[in-house]
Amino acid sequence: MKILYLIKQEPDETLKKIMEEQMKFNKVAVVNLKENKNYDQIVDLIFSHDKVISW
């Protein structure tokens, strides 16, 4: 499964642990919305992943 995380700030310890566990079994991508303003790329990523999580 391909999982995309859209985050608005640096992940806290809980989120880091969750992502690490999911990375063991899935392909995980992370987009920091404060740093990445390329909305065309973000929309493409959303449609190319099975699950999108906004944190």
Secondary structure, 3 states (H helix, E strand, C coil): CEEEEEECCCCCHHHHHHHHHHHCCCEEEEEECCCCCCHHHHHHHHHHCCEEEEC
